[in-house]
Amino acid sequence: MAARPCCDRDRLATVADCRETAFLNQMTAPQKKKLVPLFISALENNGVAGSPRGSAAVALKYCPEQAPLIAPALVKATQDPFPYVRLKAAEALNRVDPGTAKKAGAVTVVIKVLQDPNDPIAMFAAMALCGFQDESEAAVAALIEALHSTNSLVGCHAVWSLEHASSQHAERIIPEMRKAAERKENVGGYARMALEGLESRRAAK
C-alpha cells in the first residue's frame, strides 16, 4: 500500500477549517471591536520580535467589520522586516479589505515569500495564495511555479491551493498537475490525488 503524501488533504483541510472556527471568528462584532486597538498596537510595536506582530496580524483578519481602522496598519505591516509578519499582514489585508490589498500589492508580498523555498514559512505562503481570488491570475502563476519546487512541503501546499483554485484556471492547472504527478516523492502522490478531482470536475461540466 502506497504511503500517503506528507501533507495530505485531510490535514490541510483541517487547517483551513480551523481558520473559520477560530475563537475570534466566533466573537460578536462589539466584542472584537474592543480588542482591535490592542491588536493594532501589538502589530505596530517594533520593539518586539516578529512573531507577536505576526500573531496580531492573524487576529486582525477575523475583524473585517473594522476594516477602515485595520487596513492602514496592515498595509504598513506588509513592509515589515520579518517575512512572517509581511505574509500574515498581506493575508489578513486580503481578507478584511480585498480592494486595499490589491492596491497595496499584497499578493506580490506573498509571492515573494513563496519564492524563497528555503524559508520555512514559504509553504504557508502557498496556502495563503488560495485566498487571493480577486488576483487569481498572479496567484495561480506563482503556485504553478511552486508546484515544481524542490522543497516538497512547498510543492504539497501548492498542490492544495491549486486544487482549490477557481475552475476558470483548470485548463492551465491540469497539465502542470500531470507533470507534478510524475514525481516519485510526496508531491507526486499528492498531485495524483488532486488530479483525480480536478479532471472529474472538468468532465462534469
Phi, psi and omega per residue, in radians:
M1 nan 2.267 -3.086
A2 -1.212 2.502 3.107
A3 -1.238 2.544 3.073
R4 -1.247 2.567 3.097
P5 -0.998 2.714 -3.037
C6 -1.051 -0.634 -3.131
C7 -2.115 1.367 -3.018
D8 -1.226 2.872 -3.034
R9 -1.121 -0.540 3.126
D10 -1.101 -0.775 -3.118
R11 -1.173 -0.736 -3.125
L12 -1.181 -0.674 3.098
A13 -1.116 -0.642 3.108
T14 -1.121 -0.715 3.100
V15 -1.053 -0.782 -3.135
A16 -1.119 -0.730 3.138
D17 -1.124 -0.651 -3.126
C18 -1.067 -0.535 3.117
R19 -1.070 -0.671 -3.078
E20 -1.418 -0.436 -3.126
T21 -1.730 0.143 3.133
A22 -0.979 2.610 -3.078
F23 -0.960 -0.790 -3.122
L24 -1.076 -0.564 -3.127
N25 -1.272 -0.221 3.125
Q26 -1.685 -0.139 -3.124
M27 -1.368 2.725 3.095
T28 -1.318 2.800 3.133
A29 -1.010 -0.763 3.109
P30 -1.086 -0.644 3.125
Q31 -1.137 -0.752 -3.140
K32 -1.211 -0.587 -3.133
K33 -1.011 -0.638 -3.140
K34 -1.183 -0.486 -3.075
L35 -1.557 -0.421 -3.051
V36 -0.926 -0.827 3.130
P37 -1.017 -0.594 3.118
L38 -1.189 -0.727 3.125
F39 -1.147 -0.731 3.136
I40 -1.122 -0.723 3.113
S41 -1.056 -0.736 3.120
A42 -1.156 -0.669 -3.140
L43 -1.132 -0.613 -3.073
E44 -1.590 0.009 -3.105
N45 -1.450 1.631 -3.125
N46 -1.318 -0.044 3.124
G47 -1.447 -0.091 3.125
V48 -1.947 2.887 3.133
A49 -1.144 2.946 -3.057
G50 -1.140 -0.560 -3.053
S51 -1.042 -0.821 3.101
P52 -1.076 -0.618 3.112
R53 -1.189 -0.673 3.081
G54 -1.117 -0.691 3.110
S55 -1.120 -0.640 3.099
A56 -1.127 -0.691 3.108
A57 -1.114 -0.711 3.102
V58 -1.051 -0.763 -3.131
A59 -1.108 -0.681 -3.085
L60 -1.172 -0.416 -3.128
K61 -1.195 -0.266 3.111
Y62 -1.612 0.186 -3.098
C63 -2.167 0.941 -3.089
P64 -1.101 -0.383 3.132
E65 -1.095 -0.384 -3.119
Q66 -1.838 0.466 -3.071
A67 -0.895 -0.777 -3.125
P68 -1.042 -0.565 3.129
L69 -1.443 -0.644 -3.046
I70 -1.360 -0.739 -2.980
A71 -0.930 -0.827 -3.131
P72 -1.022 -0.685 3.135
A73 -1.172 -0.673 3.126
L74 -1.219 -0.664 3.092
V75 -1.026 -0.822 3.129
K76 -1.075 -0.685 -3.105
A77 -1.213 -0.334 3.086
T78 -1.186 -0.145 3.094
Q79 -1.860 0.189 -3.120
D80 -1.033 2.568 3.121
P81 -1.181 -0.325 -3.133
F82 -1.633 2.159 3.139
P83 -0.960 -0.669 -3.128
Y84 -1.072 -0.736 3.136
V85 -1.167 -0.769 3.119
R86 -1.019 -0.792 -3.120
L87 -1.075 -0.878 -3.086
K88 -1.194 -0.581 3.095
A89 -1.183 -0.742 3.132
A90 -1.136 -0.721 3.126
E91 -1.122 -0.774 3.138
A92 -1.145 -0.738 3.138
L93 -1.066 -0.719 3.130
N94 -1.121 -0.548 -3.128
R95 -1.358 -0.740 -3.033
V96 -1.518 -0.467 -3.083
D97 -2.693 1.371 -3.088
P98 -0.976 -0.621 -3.139
G99 -1.105 -0.818 3.109
T100 -1.174 -0.627 3.106
A101 -1.049 -0.713 3.138
K102 -1.155 -0.769 3.125
K103 -1.114 -0.600 -3.096
A104 -1.459 -0.072 -3.131
G105 1.241 0.601 -3.096
A106 -1.041 -0.674 -3.128
V107 -1.112 -0.609 3.105
T108 -1.168 -0.652 3.092
V109 -1.033 -0.805 -3.133
V110 -1.169 -0.722 -3.136
I111 -1.075 -0.695 3.140
K112 -1.132 -0.632 3.065
V113 -1.155 -0.732 -3.138
L114 -1.080 -0.587 -3.037
Q115 -1.330 -0.006 3.022
D116 -1.878 1.505 -3.038
P117 -1.122 -0.259 3.134
N118 -1.481 -0.171 3.106
D119 -1.418 2.208 -3.109
P120 -1.009 -0.405 -3.103
I121 -1.603 0.040 3.129
A122 -1.032 -0.619 -3.131
M123 -1.148 -0.553 3.108
F124 -1.293 -0.471 3.047
A125 -1.148 -0.663 3.102
A126 -1.080 -0.705 3.112
M127 -1.207 -0.686 -3.095
A128 -1.105 -0.587 -3.097
L129 -1.113 -0.372 3.103
C130 -1.062 -0.459 -3.099
G131 -1.479 -0.127 -3.097
F132 -1.550 1.125 -3.082
Q133 -1.159 -0.540 -3.137
D134 -1.303 -0.245 3.123
E135 -2.276 0.805 -3.030
S136 -1.152 -0.481 3.129
E137 -1.049 -0.906 -3.139
A138 -1.152 -0.702 -3.115
A139 -1.119 -0.807 -3.115
V140 -1.134 -0.707 3.125
A141 -1.043 -0.771 -3.140
A142 -1.187 -0.654 -3.130
L143 -1.216 -0.611 3.087
I144 -1.123 -0.710 3.080
E145 -1.096 -0.763 -3.135
A146 -1.171 -0.480 3.134
L147 -0.994 -0.554 -3.097
H148 -1.759 0.271 3.131
S149 -1.128 2.607 3.070
T150 -1.330 -0.218 3.065
N151 -1.489 1.920 -3.025
S152 -1.148 -0.546 3.107
L153 -1.157 -0.723 3.076
V154 -1.109 -0.769 3.136
G155 -1.079 -0.745 3.129
C156 -1.089 -0.761 -3.128
H157 -1.215 -0.551 3.071
A158 -1.152 -0.685 3.080
V159 -1.010 -0.830 -3.115
W160 -1.030 -0.822 -3.112
S161 -1.155 -0.694 3.128
L162 -1.192 -0.588 3.101
E163 -1.103 -0.527 -3.100
H164 -1.819 0.192 3.109
A165 -1.262 2.895 3.130
S166 -1.013 2.456 -3.117
S167 -1.088 -0.300 -3.140
Q168 -1.164 -0.268 -3.137
H169 -1.763 0.136 -3.041
A170 -1.017 -0.726 -3.100
E171 -1.142 -0.413 3.115
R172 -1.538 -0.619 -3.046
I173 -1.371 -0.754 -3.001
I174 -1.019 -0.801 3.114
P175 -1.053 -0.655 3.126
E176 -1.229 -0.621 3.100
M177 -1.160 -0.606 3.092
R178 -1.113 -0.703 3.097
K179 -1.097 -0.776 -3.133
A180 -1.131 -0.571 -3.126
A181 -1.131 -0.308 3.129
E182 -1.423 -0.195 3.127
R183 -1.151 2.580 -3.028
K184 -1.574 -0.123 -3.108
E185 -1.853 -2.811 -2.973
N186 -1.023 -0.677 -3.130
V187 -1.037 -0.722 3.140
G188 -1.072 -0.786 3.136
G189 -1.107 -0.732 -3.137
Y190 -1.201 -0.682 3.119
A191 -1.102 -0.646 3.127
R192 -1.112 -0.708 3.100
M193 -1.147 -0.755 -3.129
A194 -1.148 -0.650 -3.106
L195 -1.074 -0.634 3.121
E196 -1.024 -0.802 -3.138
G197 -1.190 -0.729 -3.136
L198 -1.078 -0.789 -3.107
E199 -1.245 -0.581 3.107
S200 -1.137 -0.753 3.135
R201 -1.154 -0.666 3.123
R202 -1.176 -0.710 -3.140
A203 -1.152 -0.504 -3.095
A204 -1.306 -0.256 -3.111
K205 -1.235 nan nan
